[in-house]
Amino acid sequence: MNTEKATVFVVDDDPSVRKALARSIQAAGFDAKIFASAREFLDQSSTDGPGCIVLDVRMPGLSGLDLQAELSARNIRTPIIFITGHGDIPATVKAMKGGAVDFLTKPFKITNLIGIIKEAVKKDERLRASQAEKTKVQHRLQALTPRERAVLGLVVKGLLNKQIAVELGAAENTIKVHRGRVMQKMQVRSVAELVQAVQQV
């Protein structure tokens, strides 16, 4: 895992907590960016690279749970680790249902937090790699002609060239040509790879 490029966003209204967490996070090899409120995070942060968010539950104004809901509404899937000074079970349940990675009650061992951060960053890197692959497949699909898309749909269903020719009212040799172009444009070598690629979208 390349932790040097990962950024941990710390959102907590307590200045001493922010500074202490930032020091420990940087010592563990991550970049740390600190924010005093959920609003400040929304206004100033960019989650383009891999990372995670260490988020206080209770803050003035927008709470940690409010921020989680807002990020979800914006389709920002950066993993969230909640921290709180209050062992609030309903908040914990709500946070975990919203997709939080973990929920730590203060005081907690910093080594525990760092371990969770490492797992959260790995998760984010996997999600980003999966999304990047999905985007590539979408671009390849867009390069297909309408007829090639029709052939693709029938190949994925398991039809043979002869059956596809009957289905589309074309010569079998013509279908072979289209099928070859589909495989080339989709950058796959087998029907199994083709099916796998299409299932990603």
C-alpha positions as CSV (number, residue, x, y, z in Angstrom):
1,M,0.0,0.0,0.0
2,N,1.3,3.4,-0.9
3,T,0.5,5.4,2.2
4,E,2.5,8.5,1.1
5,K,-0.3,9.6,-1.3
6,A,-3.1,8.9,1.2
7,T,-4.6,11.8,3.0
8,V,-6.4,11.5,6.4
9,F,-8.9,14.3,7.0
10,V,-9.5,15.1,10.6
11,V,-12.8,16.9,11.4
12,D,-13.1,17.8,15.1
13,D,-14.1,21.0,16.9
14,D,-11.5,20.4,19.7
15,P,-8.1,22.1,18.7
16,S,-6.0,19.9,21.0
17,V,-7.6,16.7,19.5
18,R,-7.0,17.9,16.0
19,K,-3.4,18.7,16.6
20,A,-2.7,15.4,18.5
21,L,-4.3,13.3,15.8
22,A,-2.6,15.1,13.0
23,R,0.8,14.5,14.6
24,S,0.1,10.8,15.1
25,I,-1.3,10.4,11.6
26,Q,1.7,12.1,10.0
27,A,4.1,10.0,12.1
28,A,2.4,6.9,10.6
29,G,3.3,8.1,7.1
30,F,0.0,9.7,6.0
31,D,-0.7,13.3,5.0
32,A,-3.1,14.9,7.5
33,K,-5.5,17.8,6.9
34,I,-7.4,19.2,9.8
35,F,-10.8,21.0,9.9
36,A,-12.6,22.6,12.9
37,S,-16.1,21.9,11.5
38,A,-18.1,19.9,9.1
39,R,-18.9,23.0,7.1
40,E,-15.2,23.9,6.8
41,F,-14.5,20.5,5.5
42,L,-17.2,20.7,2.9
43,D,-16.0,24.2,1.8
44,Q,-12.3,23.5,1.6
45,S,-11.6,19.8,1.2
46,S,-10.9,17.8,-2.0
47,T,-11.1,14.0,-1.8
48,D,-9.6,13.3,-5.2
49,G,-6.9,11.0,-3.9
50,P,-7.1,8.0,-1.7
51,G,-7.6,8.5,2.0
52,C,-10.2,8.5,4.8
53,I,-12.0,10.8,7.2
54,V,-11.6,10.8,11.0
55,L,-14.8,12.5,12.1
56,D,-16.1,13.7,15.4
57,V,-19.8,12.8,16.0
58,R,-20.9,15.8,18.0
59,M,-19.9,19.3,16.7
60,P,-21.6,22.7,16.7
61,G,-23.6,23.3,13.6
62,L,-23.4,20.3,11.2
63,S,-22.8,17.1,13.2
64,G,-20.6,14.3,12.1
65,L,-23.7,12.3,11.1
66,D,-24.9,15.3,9.1
67,L,-21.6,15.4,7.2
68,Q,-21.8,11.7,6.5
69,A,-25.3,12.2,5.0
70,E,-24.2,15.2,3.0
71,L,-21.2,13.3,1.6
72,S,-23.4,10.4,0.7
73,A,-25.8,12.7,-1.1
74,R,-22.8,14.1,-3.1
75,N,-21.8,10.5,-4.0
76,I,-18.5,11.0,-2.1
77,R,-17.5,7.5,-0.8
78,T,-14.4,8.3,1.2
79,P,-14.4,5.9,4.2
80,I,-15.3,7.5,7.5
81,I,-14.0,6.6,11.0
82,F,-16.2,8.2,13.7
83,I,-14.7,9.3,17.0
84,T,-16.8,10.5,20.0
85,G,-16.6,11.4,23.6
86,H,-20.0,10.0,24.2
87,G,-20.9,6.3,24.0
88,D,-24.1,7.0,22.0
89,I,-25.5,3.7,20.8
90,P,-28.2,5.1,18.5
91,A,-25.5,7.4,16.8
92,T,-23.2,4.4,16.5
93,V,-25.9,2.3,14.8
94,K,-26.8,5.2,12.4
95,A,-23.1,5.8,11.6
96,M,-22.5,2.1,10.8
97,K,-25.7,1.9,8.7
98,G,-24.5,4.9,6.8
99,G,-21.3,2.9,5.8
100,A,-18.8,4.1,8.5
101,V,-15.7,1.9,8.8
102,D,-15.6,2.1,12.6
103,F,-16.7,4.0,15.6
104,L,-14.2,4.8,18.4
105,T,-15.1,6.2,21.8
106,K,-12.6,8.6,23.4
107,P,-10.2,8.0,25.0
108,F,-8.9,5.4,22.5
109,K,-5.4,4.0,21.8
110,I,-3.9,5.8,18.9
111,T,-2.4,2.5,17.7
112,N,-6.0,1.2,17.3
113,L,-6.9,4.3,15.3
114,I,-3.9,4.0,13.0
115,G,-4.6,0.4,12.3
116,I,-8.2,1.3,11.4
117,I,-7.0,4.1,9.2
118,K,-4.7,1.7,7.3
119,E,-7.6,-0.6,6.6
120,A,-9.8,2.3,5.6
121,V,-7.2,3.6,3.1
122,K,-6.8,0.1,1.6
123,K,-10.6,0.0,1.2
124,D,-10.6,3.4,-0.5
125,E,-7.8,2.4,-2.9
126,R,-9.7,-0.8,-3.8
127,L,-12.9,1.3,-4.5
128,R,-11.0,3.8,-6.6
129,A,-9.3,1.1,-8.6
130,S,-12.7,-0.6,-9.2
131,Q,-14.3,2.7,-10.2
132,A,-11.4,3.5,-12.6
133,E,-11.8,0.1,-14.3
134,K,-15.5,0.7,-14.6
135,T,-15.0,4.1,-16.2
136,K,-12.6,2.5,-18.8
137,V,-15.2,-0.2,-19.7
138,Q,-17.8,2.5,-20.1
139,H,-15.6,4.5,-22.5
140,R,-14.9,1.3,-24.5
141,L,-18.7,0.6,-24.7
142,Q,-19.3,4.1,-26.0
143,A,-16.8,3.4,-28.9
144,L,-19.0,0.6,-30.2
145,T,-21.4,1.2,-33.1
146,P,-25.1,0.3,-32.5
147,R,-24.7,-2.9,-34.5
148,E,-21.6,-3.9,-32.5
149,R,-23.5,-3.2,-29.3
150,A,-26.3,-5.5,-30.5
151,V,-23.7,-8.2,-31.3
152,L,-22.1,-7.7,-27.9
153,G,-25.5,-8.2,-26.1
154,L,-26.1,-11.5,-27.9
155,V,-22.5,-12.8,-27.4
156,V,-22.8,-12.1,-23.7
157,K,-26.0,-14.1,-23.6
158,G,-24.0,-17.1,-25.0
159,L,-25.3,-17.1,-28.6
160,L,-23.1,-18.5,-31.4
161,N,-22.3,-16.5,-34.5
162,K,-24.8,-18.5,-36.5
163,Q,-27.6,-17.8,-34.0
164,I,-26.6,-14.1,-33.8
165,A,-26.8,-13.9,-37.6
166,V,-30.4,-15.3,-37.6
167,E,-31.3,-12.9,-34.7
168,L,-30.0,-9.8,-36.5
169,G,-30.8,-10.9,-40.0
170,A,-27.2,-10.7,-41.2
171,A,-24.6,-13.0,-42.8
172,E,-22.6,-15.2,-40.4
173,N,-19.4,-13.8,-41.9
174,T,-20.6,-10.3,-41.1
175,I,-21.3,-11.3,-37.5
176,K,-17.7,-12.7,-37.3
177,V,-16.3,-9.3,-38.3
178,H,-18.5,-7.4,-35.9
179,R,-17.6,-9.9,-33.1
180,G,-13.9,-9.4,-33.8
181,R,-14.3,-5.6,-33.6
182,V,-16.2,-5.9,-30.4
183,M,-13.4,-8.0,-28.8
184,Q,-10.8,-5.6,-30.1
185,K,-12.5,-2.4,-28.9
186,M,-13.4,-3.9,-25.5
187,Q,-9.8,-5.1,-25.2
188,V,-10.6,-8.6,-24.2
189,R,-9.4,-12.0,-25.5
190,S,-12.3,-14.3,-24.6
191,V,-16.0,-14.3,-24.1
192,A,-15.5,-14.9,-20.4
193,E,-13.4,-11.7,-20.2
194,L,-16.1,-9.9,-22.2
195,V,-18.8,-11.0,-19.8
196,Q,-16.7,-10.0,-16.8
197,A,-16.1,-6.5,-18.3
198,V,-19.8,-5.9,-19.1
199,Q,-20.8,-7.0,-15.6
200,Q,-18.6,-4.2,-14.1
201,V,-20.8,-1.5,-15.6
